[in-house]
Amino acid sequence: MSVSAVFLLDLKGKVLICRNYKGDVDMAEIDHFLPLLMQEEEDGLLSPVLLHGSVHFLWIKHSNLYLVATTNKNSNASLVYAFLYKLVEVFTEYFKELEEESIQDNFVVVYELLDELMDFGFPQTTDSKILQEYITQEGTKLEVAKSKVPTTVTNAVSWRSEGIKYKKNEVFIDVIESINVLVNANGSVMSSDIVGSIKLKTMLSGMPELRLGLNDRVLFALTGRDKGKTVTMEDVKFHQCVRLSRFDSDRTISFIPPDGESELMSYRINTHVKPLIWIESVIEKFSHSRVEIMVKAKGQFKKQSVANNVEVRIPVPSDADSPKFKASTGHAKYVPEKNLVVWTIKSFPGGKEFLMRAHFGLPSVENDELEGRPPITVNFEIPYFTVSGIQVRYMKIIEKSGYQALPWVRYITQSGDYQLRTNS
């Protein structure tokens, strides 16, 4: 990967803090970053990699900061970006919010973290739980006895400390699936897929070995079993704790888990998804003086399931005023700064159908034809339900002391990028 230096800048391009790892790129080169960025923005050619002479700037923007890595080598760009996003994750876990103020308030800790996260341009310890063992925010007292680096950093299992003890040993497994759907104005599904994540909250003593079994189609084919519903996962990404060689050979997900909360794996299922909440809308304009909107929402999932905190976001003309609403359930409100009507339904059972009508006044002079109409978007969450049919078949917990532990599994389906275009 080989990064020369990492900089955190404010939005005016001023360096808040930096760390020079290799010394092979002049630190003054960063002065060219913002002018290059602004020039590319003006030309409409904005790129994630900017070049000045032989120096490459690889950058991301987060809140009111730019995080920039410099290199003059042919580095692996995807690894550099993975590192920059990891920086954001670690700083956010330390300071809750990563922004200019939190950098200035925690200058010493930020510099220490930059020192530990990378060594001579190569990523080192990037697990925030382990870093928090020896880089603390108190840091005002210097106690030599406590300055020893935890053995975890040099262990094969660098993501988990030794000697962890719990009175009650438990593992909570959350299978969370987000549905991405784009429906065109004629009601046809243009694109759809499912992005899934398996998250763990591990409260286990010692150094347990866990084995997770899913209804994975490839596994069932390997073992000659083809009973019941199986799923084909693509773009599978694992936490570093998973033994990849074991997964490649026999599809076993075997690992020593990090303590506390972690994302074990993510996946994508490329499949045709029927929209779980179907929206129909009719938008009528009357002689440039008023507009009436009728929206019908139908739950197209099984009746025993319930969608929570459903939000239907309906775009309205930017010059609309005097809103009036009537909804068969929930409540609707006008959000003028976003040119939206937001219809909120706290509890939406499967198979049910609800109606909302909105009435707006319009000024006599209007230019709505020039505006174009953004799609209706929907947000929701359905607990105890997965649209793909993925299942945790078993979770085995093996620990040398032989204790019994309880695994708890929860399934949640939620909206991802969920858009329905309208005719009007």
C-alpha positions in Angstrom: 0.0 0.0 0.0 2.8 2.4 1.0 1.4 5.8 2.1 3.9 8.6 2.6 1.8 10.9 4.8 -1.8 11.4 6.1 -3.4 14.8 6.6 -6.6 16.0 8.2 -7.7 19.4 6.7 -10.5 21.8 7.3 -12.8 22.8 4.4 -10.5 25.8 3.7 -7.5 23.4 3.2 -5.8 24.3 6.4 -3.9 21.4 8.0 -5.3 20.5 11.4 -3.0 17.6 12.0 -0.7 15.4 9.9 1.6 12.4 10.3 4.7 11.9 8.0 5.3 8.2 7.8 8.1 7.9 5.1 9.6 11.3 4.5 9.7 10.7 0.7 7.2 13.4 -0.2 7.6 17.1 0.7 5.0 18.0 3.4 4.5 21.3 1.6 2.9 19.5 -1.3 -0.4 19.4 0.6 -0.8 23.2 -0.2 -1.6 22.1 -3.8 -4.5 19.8 -2.7 -7.4 22.3 -2.3 -6.6 24.4 -5.4 -6.5 21.2 -7.5 -9.8 20.1 -5.9 -11.5 23.4 -6.6 -10.2 23.5 -10.2 -11.6 20.0 -10.8 -14.9 20.9 -9.3 -15.1 23.9 -11.6 -14.3 21.8 -14.6 -16.9 19.1 -13.6 -14.1 16.5 -13.5 -13.9 15.7 -9.8 -11.8 12.6 -9.1 -11.0 10.7 -5.9 -7.3 10.8 -6.9 -5.6 14.2 -7.6 -2.2 14.5 -9.2 0.5 17.2 -8.7 3.8 16.3 -10.4 4.7 12.9 -9.2 2.6 13.2 -6.0 -0.9 11.6 -5.8 -3.5 12.9 -3.3 -6.1 10.2 -2.3 -8.9 11.9 -0.4 -12.3 11.5 1.2 -14.6 14.1 2.8 -16.2 13.5 6.2 -18.3 16.1 7.9 -16.3 19.4 7.8 -13.0 17.6 7.2 -10.9 16.3 4.3 -8.8 13.2 5.0 -5.9 13.1 2.5 -3.2 10.5 2.0 -0.1 11.4 -0.2 2.1 9.0 -2.1 4.6 9.1 -5.0 4.5 5.3 -5.4 2.2 3.1 -7.5 0.1 2.3 -4.4 -3.0 0.1 -4.1 -5.7 2.8 -4.2 -8.5 0.6 -2.8 -6.4 -0.3 0.3 -5.6 3.4 0.8 -9.3 4.2 0.8 -10.1 1.3 3.1 -7.5 2.8 5.5 -9.0 6.3 5.3 -12.5 5.0 6.0 -11.0 2.9 8.9 -9.6 6.2 10.3 -13.0 7.7 10.2 -14.4 4.7 12.0 -11.7 4.6 14.7 -11.9 8.4 15.4 -15.7 8.2 15.5 -15.6 5.4 18.1 -13.2 7.5 20.2 -14.8 10.9 19.9 -18.5 10.0 19.0 -18.4 12.7 16.2 -15.5 13.2 13.8 -15.3 16.9 12.9 -12.9 19.8 13.2 -13.8 20.5 16.8 -13.2 17.0 18.0 -9.8 16.9 16.3 -8.8 20.2 18.0 -10.1 19.0 21.4 -8.2 15.7 21.2 -5.1 16.6 19.4 -2.7 14.4 21.4 -4.9 11.3 21.2 -5.4 11.8 17.4 -1.6 12.0 16.9 -1.1 8.9 19.0 -3.7 7.1 17.0 -2.2 8.1 13.7 1.1 6.7 15.1 -0.4 3.3 16.0 -2.7 2.9 13.0 0.1 3.0 10.5 3.8 2.2 10.6 6.2 3.4 7.8 3.2 3.7 5.4 1.7 0.3 6.1 -1.5 -0.2 8.2 -0.8 -1.7 11.6 -3.4 -2.1 14.5 -6.7 -0.8 13.2 -9.1 -2.3 15.8 -10.5 0.4 18.0 -11.3 -1.9 20.9 -7.6 -3.0 21.1 -6.3 0.6 20.6 -8.5 1.8 23.5 -6.6 -0.6 25.8 -3.5 1.5 25.6 -4.4 4.8 24.0 -6.8 6.5 26.4 -8.3 9.9 26.4 -7.2 10.6 30.0 -3.6 10.5 29.1 -2.5 13.4 31.4 -0.5 11.2 33.8 2.5 9.3 32.7 2.8 6.1 34.5 5.7 4.0 33.3 4.3 0.8 34.7 1.2 1.1 32.5 3.0 2.1 29.3 3.4 -1.6 28.3 1.7 -2.4 25.0 -0.9 -5.2 25.4 0.1 -8.6 24.1 -3.0 -8.5 22.0 -1.2 -6.3 19.5 1.5 -8.9 18.8 -0.8 -11.9 19.2 -2.3 -13.9 16.3 -5.7 -12.9 17.6 -5.1 -9.2 17.6 -8.8 -8.3 17.8 -9.5 -9.9 21.2 -7.9 -9.5 24.6 -7.1 -12.5 26.9 -8.7 -13.0 30.3 -12.2 -11.7 29.4 -14.8 -13.0 32.0 -18.6 -12.8 32.0 -21.1 -14.1 34.7 -23.6 -15.0 32.0 -22.2 -16.1 28.6 -24.4 -15.0 25.6 -24.1 -14.1 21.9 -26.7 -11.9 20.2 -26.8 -12.4 16.4 -28.6 -9.7 14.3 -29.3 -10.6 10.6 -30.2 -7.2 9.0 -31.2 -7.0 5.4 -31.7 -3.7 3.4 -33.8 -3.8 0.3 -32.8 -1.6 -2.6 -35.7 -1.1 -5.2 -36.3 1.2 -8.1 -39.8 1.1 -9.6 -40.5 3.1 -12.8 -43.6 5.2 -13.4 -45.4 2.3 -15.1 -45.1 0.2 -11.9 -42.3 -2.1 -13.2 -39.4 -3.0 -11.0 -36.3 -1.6 -12.8 -33.7 -2.8 -10.4 -33.6 -4.6 -7.0 -31.2 -6.3 -4.7 -30.7 -7.2 -1.0 -27.7 -6.0 1.0 -27.3 -8.1 4.2 -25.2 -7.8 7.3 -24.7 -10.2 10.2 -23.8 -8.3 13.4 -22.7 -9.8 16.7 -22.8 -8.7 20.3 -20.5 -11.2 22.0 -20.4 -11.5 25.8 -18.3 -14.7 26.2 -15.5 -15.5 28.6 -12.1 -16.7 27.6 -11.1 -17.4 24.0 -14.1 -19.2 22.5 -14.2 -20.7 19.0 -17.5 -20.1 17.2 -19.0 -21.8 14.2 -21.9 -20.3 12.4 -24.1 -22.3 9.9 -26.4 -20.6 7.3 -28.7 -22.0 4.7 -26.0 -21.3 2.1 -26.8 -22.9 -1.3 -23.1 -23.6 -2.1 -22.7 -25.4 1.3 -25.8 -27.5 0.7 -24.6 -28.5 -2.8 -21.1 -29.4 -1.4 -22.7 -31.7 1.3 -25.3 -33.2 -1.1 -28.2 -31.8 0.8 -30.7 -29.7 -1.0 -33.7 -29.6 1.3 -35.6 -26.5 2.2 -34.9 -22.9 1.1 -31.3 -21.9 0.4 -29.8 -18.6 -0.6 -26.9 -17.6 -2.9 -24.7 -14.9 -1.4 -22.5 -12.7 -3.5 -19.8 -10.1 -2.6 -19.3 -11.8 0.8 -17.0 -9.8 3.1 -15.8 -11.1 6.5 -14.4 -9.5 9.6 -10.7 -10.3 9.9 -11.5 -12.9 12.7 -13.1 -15.4 10.2 -10.8 -18.2 9.0 -11.0 -17.6 5.2 -9.2 -20.8 4.3 -11.8 -22.8 6.2 -14.7 -21.0 4.5 -13.1 -21.5 1.0 -12.6 -25.3 1.6 -16.0 -26.3 3.2 -18.0 -23.0 3.6 -17.7 -23.2 7.4 -17.8 -19.8 9.1 -15.3 -20.4 11.9 -13.9 -17.6 14.1 -12.7 -16.4 17.5 -15.0 -13.3 17.9 -14.1 -9.8 19.0 -15.5 -8.9 22.4 -18.7 -6.7 22.3 -20.2 -5.5 19.1 -18.8 -6.2 15.7 -19.9 -6.9 12.1 -19.1 -10.5 11.3 -20.0 -10.4 7.6 -21.8 -8.6 4.9 -23.2 -9.9 1.6 -25.4 -9.1 -1.4 -28.2 -11.2 -2.9 -28.9 -10.2 -6.5 -32.5 -11.2 -6.9 -35.8 -9.8 -8.1 -37.5 -8.3 -5.0 -41.2 -7.6 -4.9 -41.6 -4.1 -3.3 -42.7 -4.9 0.3 -44.6 -1.6 0.6 -46.3 -0.7 -2.7 -47.1 3.0 -3.4 -49.6 4.4 -5.9 -50.0 8.1 -6.3 -52.2 10.5 -8.3 -51.2 14.1 -8.5 -53.7 16.6 -10.0 -53.2 20.3 -10.7 -56.2 22.6 -11.1 -55.7 25.8 -13.2 -52.4 26.7 -11.6 -54.1 27.5 -8.3 -54.0 24.3 -6.3 -52.6 20.7 -6.4 -54.2 17.6 -4.9 -52.2 14.5 -4.1 -53.6 11.1 -3.4 -51.2 8.4 -2.1 -52.2 4.7 -1.5 -49.8 2.5 0.5 -50.2 -1.3 0.6 -48.2 -3.8 2.6 -47.2 -6.6 0.3 -45.7 -8.9 2.9 -47.2 -11.6 5.1 -50.1 -10.7 7.4 -48.4 -11.8 10.6 -45.5 -9.3 10.1 -45.7 -5.6 10.9 -43.6 -2.8 9.4 -42.5 -0.2 12.0 -41.9 3.5 11.6 -42.9 3.7 8.0 -42.2 7.0 6.3 -43.5 7.8 2.8 -41.8 10.9 1.4 -43.7 12.5 -1.4 -42.1 15.4 -3.4 -44.3 18.5 -3.9 -43.7 21.7 -6.1 -41.3 24.1 -4.5 -43.9 26.9 -4.6 -46.6 25.0 -2.8 -48.3 26.5 0.2 -51.3 26.2 2.6 -51.1 22.5 3.1 -54.1 20.4 4.2 -54.0 16.6 5.0 -56.3 13.7 5.5 -54.9 10.3 6.3 -56.7 7.0 7.1 -53.9 6.2 9.5 -50.7 7.9 10.9 -50.1 11.6 10.3 -48.7 13.7 7.4 -46.7 16.9 7.6 -45.2 19.3 5.2 -41.4 19.9 5.2 -41.1 23.0 3.1 -37.3 23.2 3.2 -37.1 19.8 1.5 -40.2 20.3 -0.7 -41.7 17.1 0.8 -44.8 15.7 2.4 -43.8 13.1 5.0 -46.5 10.6 5.8 -45.6 8.6 9.0 -47.2 5.3 10.0 -45.9 3.9 13.3 -47.3 0.4 12.7 -48.2 -1.0 9.3 -49.4 -4.7 9.3 -48.9 -6.9 6.2 -51.8 -7.0 3.7 -53.2 -3.7 4.9 -53.9 -0.7 2.7 -53.9 3.0 3.8 -54.8 6.3 2.0 -53.5 9.8 2.4 -54.8 12.9 0.6 -52.9 16.3 0.5 -54.1 19.6 -0.8 -51.8 22.6 -1.5 -52.3 26.0 -2.9 -50.1 27.2 -5.8 -49.2 30.7 -6.9 -50.8 31.7 -10.2 -47.3 32.0 -11.8 -45.4 28.7 -11.7 -42.6 26.9 -13.4 -43.2 23.4 -12.1 -42.8 21.9 -15.6 -39.1 22.9 -15.5 -38.5 21.3 -12.1 -38.9 17.6 -12.9 -40.3 15.4 -10.3 -38.1 13.4 -7.9 -39.3 9.9 -6.9 -41.3 8.9 -3.9 -39.1 7.3 -1.3 -40.1 4.9 1.5 -38.3 4.1 4.8 -39.4 1.2 7.0 -38.3 -1.6 9.3 -39.8 -5.1 9.6 -38.6 -7.1 12.6 -38.6 -11.0 12.7 -38.5 -11.1 8.9 -36.0 -11.6 6.1 -36.9 -11.1 2.5 -34.2 -13.4 1.2 -35.1 -16.3 3.5 -31.6 -16.5 5.0 -31.5 -18.5 8.2 -29.0 -19.0 11.0 -29.1 -22.9 11.2 -26.8 -23.2 14.2 -24.2 -21.4 16.3 -21.7 -23.7 18.0 -19.6 -22.2 20.9 -16.5 -24.2 21.9 -14.4 -23.0 24.8 -11.8 -25.0 26.8 -13.5 -24.4 30.1 -16.6 -26.1 28.7 -19.2 -23.5 29.8 -22.7 -23.4 28.3 -23.7 -20.3 26.3 -26.9 -19.1 24.8 -27.0 -17.7 21.2 -29.9 -15.3 20.5 -30.9 -14.6 16.8 -33.0 -11.7 15.6 -33.9 -10.9 11.9 -34.7 -7.4 10.6 -35.6 -6.2 7.1 -35.3 -2.5 6.4 -35.5 -0.2 3.5 -32.3 0.7 1.7 -32.5 2.9 -1.5 -36.2 2.4 -2.0 -37.6 4.6 -4.8 -40.9 4.7 -6.8 -41.1 7.1 -9.7 -44.3 8.9 -10.5 -46.1 9.7 -13.7 -46.9 13.3 -12.8 
